Amino acid sequence: MTIAFSNKKKILLQIKQGNEDALVKIYLKYKKEFIGWAVIYFNLRHEECEDIYQDTILVFRLNIVSNKL
């Protein structure tokens, strides 16, 4: 699943403006894929991968809000 470049810019702008729905969309879109990959690749439990994913989304949002992305 990929997002077109113009849509990526739009989503980043929405997140930067505080639109939590845009962040939730990203969160839900990639959650299953990320956790499945991390469970296999790092041999971790599902719960551990879910925690890592949630931390990743928080850092992602922080980077957007602080103009690092």
C-alpha positions as CSV (number, residue, x, y, z in Angstrom):
1,M,0.0,0.0,0.0
2,T,1.5,3.3,-1.1
3,I,0.2,6.8,-0.9
4,A,0.6,9.2,-3.8
5,F,3.1,12.0,-3.3
6,S,0.5,14.7,-3.4
7,N,-1.6,12.8,-0.8
8,K,1.5,12.4,1.4
9,K,2.0,16.1,1.4
10,K,-1.6,16.7,2.2
11,I,-1.6,14.2,5.1
12,L,1.6,15.7,6.5
13,L,0.0,19.2,6.4
14,Q,-3.2,17.9,8.0
15,I,-1.2,16.3,10.9
16,K,0.9,19.4,11.3
17,Q,-2.3,21.5,11.6
18,G,-3.5,19.2,14.4
19,N,-5.9,16.9,12.4
20,E,-5.8,13.8,14.5
21,D,-8.0,11.9,12.0
22,A,-5.1,12.1,9.5
23,L,-2.7,10.6,12.0
24,V,-5.3,7.9,12.9
25,K,-5.6,7.1,9.2
26,I,-1.8,6.6,8.9
27,Y,-1.8,4.6,12.2
28,L,-4.5,2.2,11.0
29,K,-3.2,1.9,7.5
30,Y,0.3,0.6,8.4
31,K,-0.3,-1.0,11.8
32,K,-1.0,-4.6,10.7
33,E,1.8,-4.6,8.1
34,F,4.4,-3.1,10.5
35,I,3.5,-5.5,13.4
36,G,3.5,-8.5,11.1
37,W,6.9,-7.6,9.7
38,A,8.4,-6.8,13.2
39,V,7.1,-10.0,14.7
40,I,8.9,-12.0,12.0
41,Y,12.0,-9.9,11.5
42,F,12.8,-9.2,15.1
43,N,11.2,-12.3,16.6
44,L,9.3,-10.3,19.2
45,R,5.8,-10.8,20.7
46,H,2.9,-9.0,19.1
47,E,2.4,-6.8,22.2
48,E,6.0,-5.6,22.0
49,C,5.7,-4.8,18.3
50,E,2.5,-2.9,19.0
51,D,4.2,-0.8,21.7
52,I,7.1,-0.1,19.3
53,Y,4.6,0.9,16.6
54,Q,2.8,3.3,18.9
55,D,6.1,4.9,20.0
56,T,7.0,5.2,16.3
57,I,3.8,7.0,15.4
58,L,4.3,9.4,18.3
59,V,7.8,10.2,17.1
60,F,6.5,10.5,13.5
61,R,3.9,13.1,14.7
62,L,6.5,15.0,16.7
63,N,8.8,15.2,13.7
64,I,6.0,16.5,11.6
65,V,4.9,19.1,14.1
66,S,8.5,20.3,14.7
67,N,9.2,20.6,10.9
68,K,11.7,17.8,10.7
69,L,9.6,16.1,8.0
